[in-house]
Amino acid sequence: MPSKVTETPAAPPAEALQHFARKLRFETDCSDVWAALQSGSPDFVLLDVRSPALFAESHVPGAINLPHGKINERKMAEWPAETLFVVYCAGPHCNGADKAAFKLAGLGRKVKLMIGGLTGWADEGLEFA
């Protein structure tokens, strides 16, 4: 009798390759963001999309605070059109980063979600500003 893991068959490798390649186009993780920030020349803008009050309490060093409700065409004009934005919020229990990513994509901007948000950052043992 198959387990709950195998009762639904795994995708063929070629299909899995396409799925995970596609997923990586939409997401990045905290350790990769940290490494890029440590390089001194990250090739993206990191946006903390929570409220200014929460940002003031704690945030990822190098992040810019831009609450998802404030993302609009005028504000985004501050950056070149080819800028990649990486967005995060509190963590997996929060959809603020998803809302920000949706808005940015709707404005024709490149965007990735930092999976885990601040919860993931803390889980990695990384420091906060």
Secondary structure, DSSP 4 states (H G I P E B T S, - for coil): ---TTTSSPPPPHHHHHHHHHHHHHHEEEHHHHHHHHHTT--SSEEEE-S-HHHHHH---TT-EE--GGG--HHHHTTS-TT-EEEEE-S-TT--HHHHHHHHHHHTT-EEEEEETHHHHHHHTT----
